[in-house]
Amino acid sequence: MTLLKRAMKEGKRFLNPVPTTVGSPGTLFKMLPLLLNNKAEVAPRQPLGPFHTDARVYATAPASGLRVTWFGHSSSLIELDGVRVLIDPVWDPRASPFSFMGPKRFFAPTLELAELPPIDAVLISHDHYDHLGAATVRQLAQLGPTAGARWVTSLGVGRWLREFGVAAERIVELDWTESAQVGALRITAWPARHFSGRWLWDRFHTLWSSFVLEGPHHRVFYGADSGWWEGFAEIATQYPGFDLTMLEIGAFHPLWAMIHLGPDNAARAFEAMAAVDTTGGRGGLLMPIHWGLFNLALHAWNQPIERMLELAAERGLPLWLPEPGAPTEVRPGVELISRWWQRK
């Protein structure tokens, strides 16, 4: 039986595609001693960067038809077959409901929001603070580069976008398996194994999704936030293959393994998706995301990417790891490992 279907609800709460447990009160008691005794370098001891995006690059379309600018964590600008999509933009100083506390950025934004090129769509996967920055959305709602953009998001998240200043007529909310057309690009929401909520009392009240960006010549899978589940392979069967598969590797711990992949399960998910690729291995690449910008877990800040490199070497995984803020073209089968995080 297919796992890919519209989201189901119990009362006001959306349900995961497979049974999933999210943070019980007992988890807090288990975490407390781990937090108190944690010796990992959860934030860089030395400042990172500065990183800078040369916005003049955007005046020329990518020769390959696919270019990505990774701004850190899960924020990216994807230029795909002539359409520009800004994904989960967070320029806020903290991934937090508070301006004075909570996970703080490791490095400054690589360009000002006003320096962005004209954006066709802003894609918001779910309403967590590290994917939906209130201050960022308020700015984008008023700026010229995003004046004509459609805002594509998961069911229920539109209420936050409207509250932060986005006009209702510019918002498209998608259920799982639904699509929105933006120029030549088709954006489809697919199930993910995660949760939502900006406060303790509104968990699961809005939907969370992964997405496929499908143009005439290129396809990108954006996994957003998800734990491992069999649906990765089933999503992949809906398409001939992906040029780029973006999977989260950071903010992982066994206590919340059901809702975050971590490096090992990201490798597992990528292999499951690649196994059903029908393009004859034309060069799908794995782009690790959800790391390198915020302290959201107990592991060292760079542990996820170092572990990912180990796994790639062991399993022959083709990685694509650009430097933050650098507009970089994606070419079939051409790996990229910048190792920016290792620089002193």
N, C-alpha and C positions, 0 to 999 in steps of 0.2 A: 504494500500500500504506500502511495506517495506521502512523503513528509512535507511536500511543498503545497501549502494551501493557505487560505486566508486565516488571519489571526482569530483566535477564539478568546472569549472572555468569561470570567466568573464575576458577575456583578459589574463593578467598575474596573476590575483588574484584568489586564491582558495576561494571557498564558504563554509560556514558552512552547516551542514546537515539540519538545520532549520534556518529561518530568525533570524539574530543576529546583534545587534548594538554594536560596539566597540568604546569606548572613543572618542566622538566628541570634538571639541574645547570648547563647552559649559561645558563639564565635568571638564575641567581644572579650569574654573571660579567657579564652585561649590565646587571643592576640596580645593581651596586656603584658604578660611576662616576656613574650617575644619582642615587644616594643621596648620594654625596659632594658633588656639584655642585648639588644641589637647593636652589633659593632660594624655593620656594613657601611660602606661609604654611599649613603643613599642620595647624596647630592655631591656634585663635583667640588673638590677642595680648592681647585684653581678655577678662575672664571673661564667660561667657554666663549669662543669667538673673539671679537665680534664677527658676525656673519652678515653679508650684505647681498641683496638682490639687485642686479643691474636691470632696472625696469626697461631700459632701451632694447633689451633682447626681444621683448614682446612685440615690437614693431615689425618683426619679421616672423612669418609663420614657420613652424618647425618643418624642416625638409622631410623628416620621416613621417609626419602626420601625427606624431604623439610626443608630447613634451610634458614633463612633470616638474613642478617646483615644490619641494617638500619644505615646509616651514617649521618642522619639528612636531613630535607627537603624532596626531592624526590629521593635522591641517595641511592641505595641499591645494595647489592650483593645477588642474589637469587641462591641457589643450589637446583635444582629440578630434581629428577630422574637421577642423575649423570651428569647433565649439569650445568655449572656455567654461569650466566648472570649478568653482571654489568649494572645497569640501571641508566641513567641520571647522570653520575658521575660529581660532581662539587667539586673539591678540591681547587678551586681558592679562594683567600682571600675575593673577592667581587663578587657579582652577578651583574656585571656592565661592560660596555665597557671600563671603565677607572680604572687604578690601584690606583688612588688617591682619588676617590670619588665613592659614590654609596653604596648600601646595603652591609654591612660588616658582616662576619661570627660571630656568637655568641660564637662559640667554635672551637678549632683547629681540623683538620682532626684526626680521631681516629687511623689511621695508615698511613704510607707512601705508595704511589702508588706502589713502588717497592716491598713492602711486600705482595702485593696481591698474592693469589694462581693463578695458570694458569686459565685464563679466556677463555671460549669458544665463548662467544658473548658479545658485548657491544651494548646496546639498547639505542638509543637516540630518545625520543618521538617528540621533536620539537626544534626549534633553539633559544628559549629565553635563556637569560644569566643564569637564575637559573636552567636550565636543560642542557645547553651545555656550559661548561667552556672551553674557548680557551686554556688556559695554561694547564688545565687537559688533554685535548685531545692531545696536542702537546707532553706531557710526555708519555701518554699511547701509542701513535703511535710508540714510540721508545723503550718501555720497554719489558723485557722478558716475564712477566706474560701475556701480551696481544699480544705477537708476532704472535700467530696463530689464534687470535680471528676474527670472522666475525663481521662487524659493521652493525647493522640492524637499519634502520631509516625510516622516512617518506619522501615522494617524495620531491626532491629538496634540502634536508638538506645535501646530499652528497657533494655538492659544498663546504660547510663550512668544512666538515671533510677532504676533499682533501686539502683545503687551510691550514689546521692545521697539515698536515703531514701524514694523513692516506692514504695508497695506494689504488688507485681506485678499484683494483681487490678484495679488502677485503670488499667493501661496497655493501650492498643490500638496495635499496630504495623501499619502499612498498607503494602502493596506498591502500586506505581503502578496506577491504575484501581480500587483498592479503596476502600470507603467505611465510615464509622462514623456511627451515628445518635446524636445527643445531643439529647434532647427533640425539638423540632420542626425541628432543624437537621441537615442531612446534610453531613458533611465528607468530601470525596473527594480522594485523593492523585493527582496527575498527574506525568508526567515533567518533569524540569528538566535543564539542561545545566550540571553543576557537579561537585563531588566532596565527599568527607567525610574525617574523621580529626581526632583531637585530638593526634596525635603523628606524626612523620615515618614511622613504621613501621606505622601502621594506616590509611593512606589507602585509601579506597574500601571499607573493611570494613563500613561501615554505609551505608544508602541516604539519598539526599537527594531532596526532592520539592517541587513547588509544590502548592497546595491551592485547592479551591473550597469556600466556605461557602455552602450553599444552604438558605434558609428558605422558608416558604410565600409570602413576598411580596418578598424581597430576595435578591440574590446578590453575593458578593464574591470576586474572584480575588486570591489572595495568591501572588505569583510567587516569594517567598523569594529565593534566589540562583540565577541562571542566566545563561549567555551566550545570545546570539541563536541561535535555531533555528526551523525551520518549524513546530514543534509548537505555538507560541503560537496560531496561527490554528486549528489542528486542535482544540485544547482548547476554543476559543471556539465551535466549531461544535456542541459537545455541549450548549450552553445557549442560551436565547433572547437573552441579553445580561447584562451586569454593571452593577450600580449603581456599584461602585467597583472599579478595577483597580489593585492595589498592585504597583509595579515598582521594582526597585532601580536607583539611579543613581550611587551612590558606590563608592569603592574600585575605581576603574577605571583600567586602563592598557592600551595596545595589546599589551604582552607577555602579558597574561592575558585578552585579549578573548574567548577561547572560553568562559570561565567566569563573566564578569561583563558586564552590559549596558552600563553607562554611560548618560549622558543620550540620546545619539543613537540607540542601539539600543533604549532604553526607549521612545522616541517611535515607532520603527519597529515594535516589538512591539505597542504600544497601537493603532497604526493598523491593523495586521494583524488584531488581535482585533476592533476596532470595525467593520471592513469586513464581517464576517460576522454582525453583530448583526441579529437578526430582529425586534427590538421596535419598529422604526420610529424609532430614535434618541431613546429616552425619557430620555436624560440620563446616560449612563455617564461617569464622571469618572476621571481619572488621578491617583493619589496616589503621588508619588515617595517611596521609602523607602530605607533602607540608606545614610544620610548624616547628617551633622550631630552625631555623638556621639563617634566614634572616628577616630583617624588610622590608616588602613589602606592608604594609597596614597601616591603622589608628588604628587598634585595639591593645590592649595589646598583647605582644608577646605570652603569655600563654593562652589568652582568648579562642582561638579555641579548645584547648584540654580540658579545664575546661568545656566549653559548651558541648563538645562531651561526657564527662562523665555524665553530667546531662541528656542528651538525651538517653544515653545507659541505665541509671537507670530507666528512665521513660518508655522506650519502650522495654527493655529487649534485647538490642543489644549486641552480643558477641564481645568484643573488644580484639585486640591484639596489645599491646603497649610495645615493648621492649626498653631497654636502648640504646642510641646511641652507635654504635660500637660493640655491643655484639652479636656474632653469636648465633642465637636462633632457636631451632627447632619448627616447627609448627605441632601441633598434633590435630586431629579432636576433636572439641568441647572444647578444653582446652584454656580458656581465659588467658590473660596475661596483667596486668596493673602494670608497674614498678613504676610509679609516680616519675620518675627521676627528672622531672622539679620542683617538690615541695621540693626537698632537699635543705637545707641551707648549 
